[in-house]
Amino acid sequence: MMLLKIILLAALMPALLLLVIETLEGSFMPGLRAFGQVYAIVAGIMLCLMIIAYPIYVLMSGGRYSILFEMDDKGIDHIEMPSRGVKRTDLMARVGFLAGLASGNPSAAGASLLALSRKSMHTPFKRIRKVVVYERKRVIKLIASKMTRNLIYAQAADFSLIRDLVLERCPKGVTVIRR
């Protein structure tokens, strides 16, 4: 769902730019019409590309994502474990980096390099400002002050204990949402 929001927001930017330019030229209604058309076209193209790319990514990664969570009194570490899927996605990122370099496209090379670099994430408890608890899915989402999101997955037998430990270590006044 978050990916869909990001895609729709990214599609909004060129359409808004067109609307502002048209409005500054004194033609608001044609600009509004063009805004709708550009937004629909860009969002449609981006959604189609996502629909094509996501299954390819799942096939390449093997459909699995192995992670390890380590928690102490200061925070939670989200560590990506080595697996066949991780090796495949690393290979895809390396190929993307080389393709970006070969084509002279620094943004593609940089995005691929960024995908290669992040293997773990630390979320300090003192920076958490919102906790969303999904009881049925056994997932706890931690939202830190810098908009860092960390999802904690737990087994059914351990979920209550982990949820309680996380909530007692979070700062007072943190927003807790239960879904």
VENSULBEL-V528800 format. One record per pair of residues at least 12 apart in sequence whose C-alpha atoms are under 10 Angstrom apart, sorted by sequence separation. I is the first residue (numbers start at 1). J is the second residue. If there is no record, write none. Layout:
i: [I	I]
j: [J	J]
This chain:
i: [19	20	22	67	68	96	97	100	130	131	139	140	141	18	19	22	66	67	68	96	97	99	100	129	130	131	139	140	18	19	66	67	95	96	97	98	128	129	130	138	139	140	152	16	19	20	65	66	67	93	94	96	97	98	127	128	129	130	138	139	15	16	18	19	65	66	67	93	96	97	127	128	129	137	138	139	15	18	19	65	66	95	96	97	125	127	128	129	130	137	138	16	17	65	66	93	94	97	124	125	126	127	128	129	131	133	137	138	15	16	19	64	65	66	93	94	96	97	123	125	126	127	128	130	131	132	133	134	137	138	140	15	16	18	64	65	66	92	93	123	124	127	128	131	136	138	139	14	15	18	62	64	65	93	94	123	124	127	128	135	138	15	16	61	62	63	64	90	93	94	123	137	138	140	12	15	16	61	62	90	92	93	140	12	14	15	60	61	62	92	93	135	139	142	13	14	15	60	61	90	91	123	135	138	12	13	15	59	60	61	62	89	90	122	123	140	11	12	15	58	60	61	62	89	90	121	123	11	12	14	15	57	60	61	121	122	135	142	10	11	13	59	60	61	121	9	11	12	133	8	11	12	57	58	60	61	143	8	10	11	57	60	131	143	10	11	86	8	9	11	133	142	7	8	11	57	131	141	7	8	10	11	131	141	7	82	140	8	80	81	140	4	7	8	79	80	81	131	7	79	80	130	78	79	80	125	128	129	130	4	78	79	125	128	129	137	4	7	77	78	79	125	126	127	128	129	130	131	132	133	134	135	136	3	77	78	125	126	127	129	130	131	132	133	134	135	76	77	78	124	125	126	129	130	131	132	133	134	4	76	77	124	125	126	128	129	130	131	132	133	3	75	76	77	127	128	129	130	131	132	74	75	76	126	74	75	76	74	75	69	71	73	74	75	67	68	69	70	71	72	73	74	75	67	69	71	72	75	71	76	78	77	78	76	78	77	76	69	69	68	69	67	68	69	67	76	71	75	73	72	73	71	72	75	71	74	75	73	74	72	73]
j: [31	32	34	79	80	108	109	112	142	143	151	152	153	31	32	35	79	80	81	109	110	112	113	142	143	144	152	153	32	33	80	81	109	110	111	112	142	143	144	152	153	154	166	31	34	35	80	81	82	108	109	111	112	113	142	143	144	145	153	154	31	32	34	35	81	82	83	109	112	113	143	144	145	153	154	155	32	35	36	82	83	112	113	114	142	144	145	146	147	154	155	34	35	83	84	111	112	115	142	143	144	145	146	147	149	151	155	156	34	35	38	83	84	85	112	113	115	116	142	144	145	146	147	149	150	151	152	153	156	157	159	35	36	38	84	85	86	112	113	143	144	147	148	151	156	158	159	35	36	39	83	85	86	114	115	144	145	148	149	156	159	37	38	83	84	85	86	112	115	116	145	159	160	162	35	38	39	84	85	113	115	116	163	36	38	39	84	85	86	116	117	159	163	166	38	39	40	85	86	115	116	148	160	163	38	39	41	85	86	87	88	115	116	148	149	166	38	39	42	85	87	88	89	116	117	148	150	39	40	42	43	85	88	89	149	150	163	170	39	40	42	88	89	90	150	39	41	42	163	39	42	43	88	89	91	92	174	40	42	43	89	92	163	175	43	44	119	42	43	45	167	176	42	43	46	92	166	176	43	44	46	47	167	177	44	119	177	46	118	119	178	43	46	47	118	119	120	170	47	119	120	170	119	120	121	166	169	170	171	46	120	121	167	170	171	179	47	50	120	121	122	168	169	170	171	172	173	174	175	176	177	178	179	47	121	122	169	170	171	173	174	175	176	177	178	179	121	122	123	169	170	171	174	175	176	177	178	179	50	122	123	170	171	172	174	175	176	177	178	179	50	122	123	124	174	175	176	177	178	179	122	123	124	174	123	124	125	124	125	120	122	124	125	126	119	120	121	122	123	124	125	126	127	120	122	124	125	128	125	142	150	150	151	150	152	152	152	151	152	152	153	152	153	154	153	166	162	166	165	165	166	165	166	169	166	169	170	169	170	169	170]
